[in-house]
Amino acid sequence: MFKALKLSSIVFVAVMFIFTLSSSALQACVMIPGSSCGSEPCEDEACPMKEAKAKLIKISTAESVDTEEVVLNVSGMTCAGCEGRVKGALTACEGVTDAQVSHKDGKAVVQVEKGKANKDVLIEAVKQVGFSASEG
């Protein structure tokens, strides 16, 4: 019993040491000598805050794409694994931004970019993973 307790204590200390070390390394990466990278981006070209803000703006504009909802009736699903296979097939299709699949309801609600996804392609993708589908 004491061996297990000692081992778990050693593992806990090792994990905490690694966490502290990685946290310190992240803080060191953010700080650039000679510039102030506090809460506002600095004027330096290599400012990590400026780069992070630019990526955040790019992500937020990408989410503003016009989408529409396509509902498919999917039969043959019996479990969460089936849901995962159908969701994977649907999200792999061009123009699909998200898919919510329920084996209990026998439905897949697919978010697609307007004009970029074909319903027949979505139905064929579901058929390729072993289930039958129709427009709902």
C-alpha positions as a Markdown table, in Angstrom:
| # | Residue | x | y | z |
|---|---|---|---|---|
| 1 | Met | 0.0 | 0.0 | 0.0 |
| 2 | Phe | 2.8 | 2.4 | 0.9 |
| 3 | Lys | 4.6 | 1.7 | -2.4 |
| 4 | Ala | 1.5 | 2.7 | -4.3 |
| 5 | Leu | 1.2 | 5.9 | -2.2 |
| 6 | Lys | 4.9 | 6.7 | -2.8 |
| 7 | Leu | 4.5 | 6.1 | -6.5 |
| 8 | Ser | 1.4 | 8.3 | -6.8 |
| 9 | Ser | 3.2 | 11.0 | -4.9 |
| 10 | Ile | 6.2 | 10.9 | -7.2 |
| 11 | Val | 3.9 | 11.0 | -10.3 |
| 12 | Phe | 2.0 | 14.0 | -8.8 |
| 13 | Val | 5.2 | 15.9 | -8.1 |
| 14 | Ala | 6.5 | 15.1 | -11.6 |
| 15 | Val | 3.3 | 16.3 | -13.3 |
| 16 | Met | 3.2 | 19.5 | -11.2 |
| 17 | Phe | 6.9 | 20.1 | -12.1 |
| 18 | Ile | 6.2 | 19.7 | -15.8 |
| 19 | Phe | 3.1 | 22.0 | -15.6 |
| 20 | Thr | 5.1 | 24.7 | -13.8 |
| 21 | Leu | 8.0 | 24.4 | -16.3 |
| 22 | Ser | 5.7 | 24.6 | -19.4 |
| 23 | Ser | 3.8 | 27.5 | -17.9 |
| 24 | Ser | 7.1 | 29.4 | -17.4 |
| 25 | Ala | 8.2 | 28.5 | -20.9 |
| 26 | Leu | 5.0 | 29.9 | -22.4 |
| 27 | Gln | 5.4 | 33.2 | -20.4 |
| 28 | Ala | 9.0 | 33.5 | -21.6 |
| 29 | Cys | 7.9 | 33.0 | -25.2 |
| 30 | Val | 5.4 | 35.8 | -25.0 |
| 31 | Met | 7.8 | 38.4 | -23.6 |
| 32 | Ile | 10.1 | 40.0 | -26.1 |
| 33 | Pro | 13.1 | 41.8 | -24.6 |
| 34 | Gly | 12.9 | 45.6 | -24.9 |
| 35 | Ser | 9.1 | 45.8 | -25.7 |
| 36 | Ser | 6.0 | 45.8 | -23.6 |
| 37 | Cys | 3.7 | 42.9 | -24.5 |
| 38 | Gly | 1.2 | 43.4 | -21.7 |
| 39 | Ser | -2.5 | 43.7 | -22.5 |
| 40 | Glu | -2.1 | 45.7 | -25.7 |
| 41 | Pro | -0.1 | 44.8 | -28.8 |
| 42 | Cys | 3.2 | 46.6 | -29.1 |
| 43 | Glu | 4.6 | 48.3 | -32.2 |
| 44 | Asp | 7.2 | 45.6 | -32.8 |
| 45 | Glu | 6.7 | 43.6 | -36.0 |
| 46 | Ala | 7.3 | 40.3 | -34.3 |
| 47 | Cys | 4.8 | 40.9 | -31.5 |
| 48 | Pro | 3.0 | 37.7 | -30.5 |
| 49 | Met | 0.0 | 39.7 | -29.3 |
| 50 | Lys | -0.4 | 41.4 | -32.7 |
| 51 | Glu | -0.2 | 38.0 | -34.5 |
| 52 | Ala | -2.8 | 36.4 | -32.1 |
| 53 | Lys | -5.1 | 39.4 | -32.6 |
| 54 | Ala | -4.8 | 39.0 | -36.4 |
| 55 | Lys | -5.6 | 35.3 | -36.2 |
| 56 | Leu | -8.6 | 36.0 | -34.0 |
| 57 | Ile | -10.0 | 38.5 | -36.5 |
| 58 | Lys | -9.5 | 36.1 | -39.4 |
| 59 | Ile | -11.4 | 33.4 | -37.5 |
| 60 | Ser | -14.3 | 35.7 | -36.6 |
| 61 | Thr | -14.7 | 36.8 | -40.2 |
| 62 | Ala | -14.6 | 33.2 | -41.4 |
| 63 | Glu | -17.5 | 32.4 | -39.1 |
| 64 | Ser | -19.7 | 35.0 | -40.7 |
| 65 | Val | -20.2 | 33.0 | -43.8 |
| 66 | Asp | -23.9 | 32.6 | -44.8 |
| 67 | Thr | -25.0 | 29.1 | -44.0 |
| 68 | Glu | -28.2 | 27.1 | -44.4 |
| 69 | Glu | -29.5 | 24.1 | -42.6 |
| 70 | Val | -30.1 | 20.8 | -44.4 |
| 71 | Val | -32.0 | 18.1 | -42.6 |
| 72 | Leu | -31.6 | 14.4 | -43.6 |
| 73 | Asn | -33.5 | 11.4 | -42.5 |
| 74 | Val | -30.9 | 8.7 | -41.8 |
| 75 | Ser | -32.0 | 5.1 | -41.1 |
| 76 | Gly | -29.9 | 2.2 | -39.9 |
| 77 | Met | -28.1 | 4.0 | -37.0 |
| 78 | Thr | -28.1 | 2.2 | -33.7 |
| 79 | Cys | -25.5 | 3.8 | -31.6 |
| 80 | Ala | -23.1 | 6.7 | -31.0 |
| 81 | Gly | -20.5 | 5.0 | -33.2 |
| 82 | Cys | -23.0 | 5.1 | -36.1 |
| 83 | Glu | -23.5 | 8.8 | -35.4 |
| 84 | Gly | -19.8 | 9.4 | -35.5 |
| 85 | Arg | -19.4 | 7.6 | -38.9 |
| 86 | Val | -22.3 | 9.6 | -40.4 |
| 87 | Lys | -21.0 | 12.9 | -39.0 |
| 88 | Gly | -17.5 | 12.2 | -40.3 |
| 89 | Ala | -18.8 | 11.5 | -43.8 |
| 90 | Leu | -21.0 | 14.6 | -43.8 |
| 91 | Thr | -18.3 | 17.0 | -42.5 |
| 92 | Ala | -15.9 | 15.7 | -45.1 |
| 93 | Cys | -18.2 | 17.0 | -47.9 |
| 94 | Glu | -17.3 | 20.3 | -49.5 |
| 95 | Gly | -19.2 | 23.2 | -48.1 |
| 96 | Val | -20.2 | 21.5 | -44.8 |
| 97 | Thr | -19.4 | 23.6 | -41.7 |
| 98 | Asp | -21.0 | 21.4 | -39.1 |
| 99 | Ala | -23.3 | 18.4 | -38.6 |
| 100 | Gln | -25.4 | 17.2 | -35.7 |
| 101 | Val | -26.4 | 13.6 | -35.9 |
| 102 | Ser | -28.8 | 11.6 | -33.7 |
| 103 | His | -29.3 | 7.9 | -33.9 |
| 104 | Lys | -32.3 | 8.2 | -31.6 |
| 105 | Asp | -34.1 | 10.6 | -33.9 |
| 106 | Gly | -32.7 | 9.2 | -37.1 |
| 107 | Lys | -31.8 | 12.6 | -38.3 |
| 108 | Ala | -28.8 | 14.6 | -39.4 |
| 109 | Val | -28.9 | 18.4 | -39.3 |
| 110 | Val | -26.2 | 19.7 | -41.5 |
| 111 | Gln | -24.9 | 23.3 | -41.6 |
| 112 | Val | -23.7 | 24.1 | -45.1 |
| 113 | Glu | -22.4 | 27.2 | -46.9 |
| 114 | Lys | -25.0 | 28.6 | -49.2 |
| 115 | Gly | -24.5 | 27.4 | -52.7 |
| 116 | Lys | -21.5 | 25.2 | -51.9 |
| 117 | Ala | -23.1 | 21.8 | -50.9 |
| 118 | Asn | -25.3 | 19.5 | -52.9 |
| 119 | Lys | -28.0 | 17.5 | -51.0 |
| 120 | Asp | -27.5 | 14.6 | -53.3 |
| 121 | Val | -23.7 | 14.5 | -52.5 |
| 122 | Leu | -24.6 | 14.6 | -48.7 |
| 123 | Ile | -27.0 | 11.7 | -49.2 |
| 124 | Glu | -24.4 | 9.7 | -51.2 |
| 125 | Ala | -21.8 | 10.3 | -48.5 |
| 126 | Val | -24.2 | 8.8 | -45.9 |
| 127 | Lys | -24.8 | 5.8 | -48.1 |
| 128 | Gln | -21.0 | 5.3 | -48.6 |
| 129 | Val | -20.7 | 4.7 | -44.8 |
| 130 | Gly | -23.5 | 2.1 | -44.8 |
| 131 | Phe | -26.7 | 3.9 | -44.0 |
| 132 | Ser | -29.6 | 5.0 | -46.1 |
| 133 | Ala | -30.6 | 8.7 | -46.2 |
| 134 | Ser | -33.2 | 10.9 | -47.7 |
| 135 | Glu | -34.0 | 14.6 | -47.6 |
| 136 | Gly | -36.0 | 15.4 | -44.4 |
